[in-house]
């Protein structure tokens, strides 16, 4: 079994880290990620939509996450 080497993706920016944490427990749409980050950090971290979607696009392009055809609630 091949091991995943995360070193090419490090260091993570705080925004990247927060997005990955938000997705760790399952699929979420953009607004849910924004709300999860704000909730988890007690409002100390707020992501702007442009930042969020830039991070998501990078993760998809890098193969770290996959976009789903199904949309979560």
C-alpha positions as CSV (number, residue, x, y, z in Angstrom):
1,X,0.0,0.0,0.0
2,X,1.4,3.4,-1.0
3,X,1.7,6.0,1.6
4,X,0.4,9.5,1.0
5,X,3.2,12.1,1.3
6,X,1.7,15.4,2.4
7,X,4.9,17.4,2.2
8,X,4.3,19.0,-1.2
9,X,1.1,20.6,0.2
10,X,2.8,22.0,3.4
11,X,2.7,24.4,5.0
12,X,-1.1,24.9,5.0
13,X,-2.4,28.4,5.3
14,X,-4.8,29.0,8.2
15,X,-7.7,29.1,5.6
16,X,-6.6,25.8,4.1
17,X,-6.3,24.2,7.5
18,X,-9.8,25.4,8.5
19,X,-11.4,24.1,5.3
20,X,-9.8,20.6,5.7
21,X,-11.0,20.5,9.3
22,X,-14.5,21.4,8.2
23,X,-14.5,18.6,5.6
24,X,-13.0,16.0,7.9
25,X,-16.4,14.8,9.1
26,X,-18.1,14.7,5.7
27,X,-19.2,16.6,2.7
28,X,-20.3,20.2,3.0
29,X,-21.3,22.9,0.6
30,X,-19.5,26.3,0.8
31,X,-21.9,28.1,3.1
32,X,-21.8,25.1,5.5
33,X,-18.0,25.3,5.5
34,X,-18.1,29.0,6.3
35,X,-20.5,28.5,9.2
36,X,-18.6,25.5,10.5
37,X,-15.3,27.5,10.6
38,X,-17.0,30.4,12.4
39,X,-18.7,28.0,14.9
40,X,-15.6,26.0,15.6
41,X,-13.4,29.1,16.1
42,X,-16.1,31.0,18.1
43,X,-16.1,33.7,15.3
44,X,-12.4,34.4,15.6
45,X,-11.8,33.0,12.1
46,X,-14.0,34.2,9.2
47,X,-13.4,33.1,5.7
48,X,-14.5,35.2,2.8
49,X,-16.2,33.4,0.0
50,X,-13.5,34.2,-2.5
51,X,-10.8,32.7,-0.2
52,X,-12.9,29.6,0.5
53,X,-13.5,28.9,-3.2
54,X,-9.9,29.5,-4.1
55,X,-8.9,27.0,-1.5
56,X,-11.5,24.5,-2.6
57,X,-10.4,24.8,-6.3
58,X,-6.8,24.3,-5.3
59,X,-7.6,21.2,-3.3
60,X,-9.7,19.8,-6.1
61,X,-6.9,20.5,-8.7
62,X,-4.3,18.9,-6.4
63,X,-6.5,15.8,-5.9
64,X,-6.9,16.4,-2.1
65,X,-10.7,16.6,-2.2
66,X,-13.2,15.6,-4.8
67,X,-16.3,17.5,-5.8
68,X,-19.5,15.6,-5.4
69,X,-22.4,15.5,-7.9
70,X,-24.7,15.1,-4.9
71,X,-25.4,18.2,-2.8
72,X,-25.5,17.8,1.0
73,X,-28.3,19.6,2.9
